[in-house]
C-alpha cells in the first residue's frame, strides 16, 4: 500500500483513507476468506455472483459487475421525482414517450452485464404505472389487479 501511495504521490495524487481498500476478487477458483470481497465503482457493484457457462450449460461463481444498490435507489428516486403517478392529464402514450428514453439509457448502461439486477427498477416503474391508472380511470380506483391487467393489455 505504501509503494502504491509513493507512486501516486509522484503524479500529485493521493489515496483517500476511507475510500481506498484492497479487495479480494473471490470466485470459483479463488476461495480464500477475506473481509472485503466486493466494491462499487461507477454505479456498478463488483462481487462474486453465480453465472452460467453457456457452452457447458453449467453454473459457476465469478467476480462480475451488476448495478449497485446505490444506483438502484437513485433510479427509483428519479422515478418518484418525475411524479408520473399523479399526472392524470397525460395518457399512457405521453408517459411512455417521456419516460422510455430514460429507461433505455438505464438499460443500456446498467443492463450490460447483469440485466436481471435491474428487475427492482422495472417492478417500481410497473407499480408507478398501476398507481397512475388507478388515479386516472375511475373504474380502476381501488382495483390494483384490474389496473395491472389493463396495463398488460395495452400495446
C-alpha positions in Angstrom: 0.0 0.0 0.0 2.9 2.4 0.8 4.6 1.7 -2.5 1.3 2.5 -4.3 0.9 5.7 -2.3 4.5 6.8 -3.2 3.9 6.1 -7.0 0.6 8.1 -6.9 2.4 11.0 -5.0 4.8 11.3 -7.9 1.8 12.2 -10.1 0.3 14.6 -7.5 -2.4 12.2 -6.4 -3.2 10.8 -3.0 -5.4 7.9 -1.8 -8.4 8.6 0.3 -8.0 6.7 3.6 -11.7 5.8 3.9 -12.5 5.0 0.2 -9.3 3.1 -0.7 -9.3 -0.5 0.1 -7.8 -3.8 -1.0 -10.5 -6.2 -2.3 -10.1 -9.9 -2.8 -11.8 -11.0 -6.1 -13.2 -14.3 -4.8 -14.7 -16.6 -7.5 -14.9 -20.3 -8.2 -11.1 -20.8 -8.4 -10.1 -18.3 -5.7 -11.9 -19.4 -2.5 -9.9 -17.8 0.4 -11.8 -15.9 3.0 -11.1 -12.1 3.3 -13.1 -9.3 4.9 -13.5 -7.3 1.6 -14.8 -9.2 -1.4 -16.9 -6.5 -3.1 -16.6 -2.9 -4.2 -18.7 -0.3 -6.0 -17.4 1.7 -9.0 -19.2 3.9 -11.5 -22.7 2.7 -10.4 -21.7 -1.0 -10.6 -21.2 -3.4 -7.7 -18.4 -5.9 -8.3 -18.8 -9.1 -6.3 -18.9 -12.8 -6.6 -22.1 -14.0 -8.4 -23.4 -17.2 -9.8 -23.2 -17.1 -13.6 -24.0 -19.6 -16.4 -21.5 -21.1 -18.8 -23.5 -21.3 -22.0 -21.2 -23.7 -23.7 -21.2 -26.3 -21.0 -24.7 -25.3 -19.6 -23.4 -25.2 -16.1 -23.3 -22.7 -13.2 -20.2 -21.3 -11.5 -19.1 -18.4 -9.3 -17.4 -15.5 -11.0 -16.4 -12.0 -9.9 -18.7 -9.9 -12.1 -20.3 -6.4 -12.1 -24.0 -5.5 -11.9 -25.9 -2.4 -11.0 -25.2 -1.3 -7.4 -27.8 -0.8 -4.7 -27.0 2.9 -4.5 -27.7 3.2 -8.3 -31.0 1.3 -7.9 -32.0 3.6 -5.1 -31.1 6.6 -7.3 -33.2 5.3 -10.2 -36.2 4.8 -8.0 -35.8 8.3 -6.6 -35.7 9.7 -10.1 -38.9 7.8 -10.9 -40.6 9.2 -7.8 -39.4 12.7 -8.6 -40.8 12.6 -12.1 -44.2 12.1 -10.4 -45.9 10.4 -13.4 -48.3 8.6 -11.0 -50.0 11.9 -10.3 -50.1 13.2 -13.8 -53.6 12.2 -14.8 -53.6 14.8 -17.5 -51.2 12.6 -19.5 -52.2 9.5 -21.4 -50.1 6.3 -21.4 -48.6 7.1 -24.8 -47.3 10.5 -23.4 -45.8 8.8 -20.3 -44.1 6.3 -22.5 -42.8 9.0 -24.8 -41.4 10.9 -21.9 -40.1 8.0 -19.8 -38.8 5.5 -22.4 -35.6 7.4 -23.2 -34.7 7.4 -19.5 -35.4 3.7 -19.2 -33.5 2.9 -22.4 -30.5 4.8 -21.1 -30.5 2.9 -17.8 -30.9 -0.4 -19.5 -28.1 0.4 -22.0 -25.7 1.4 -19.2 -26.6 -0.8 -16.2 -28.1 -3.8 -18.0 -25.0 -4.5 -20.0 -23.5 -7.2 -17.6 -26.4 -8.5 -15.4 -29.7 -7.3 -16.8 -31.7 -9.3 -14.1 -30.3 -6.9 -11.4 -32.5 -4.2 -13.0 -35.7 -6.0 -12.1 -36.3 -3.9 -8.9 -36.4 -0.8 -11.0 -38.7 -2.3 -13.6 -41.0 -3.5 -10.8 -41.0 0.0 -9.3 -41.9 1.5 -12.7 -44.7 -1.0 -13.1 -46.1 -0.1 -9.7 -45.9 3.5 -10.6 -47.9 2.9 -13.8 -50.6 0.9 -11.9 -50.9 3.8 -9.4 -51.3 6.2 -12.4 -54.0 4.0 -13.9 -55.9 3.8 -10.6 -55.8 7.6 -10.3 -56.7 8.3 -14.0 -59.6 5.8 -14.5 -62.4 5.9 -12.1 -63.4 2.2 -12.7 -59.9 1.1 -11.7 -59.8 3.1 -8.4 -59.1 0.7 -5.5 -58.6 -2.2 -8.0 -54.9 -2.8 -8.3 -55.3 -6.2 -10.1 -57.6 -4.7 -12.7 -55.3 -1.8 -13.2 -52.3 -4.1 -13.8 -54.4 -6.3 -16.2 -55.5 -3.1 -18.0 -51.9 -2.0 -18.4 -50.9 -5.5 -19.5 -53.4 -5.4 -22.3 -52.2 -2.0 -23.6 -50.0 -2.2 -26.7 
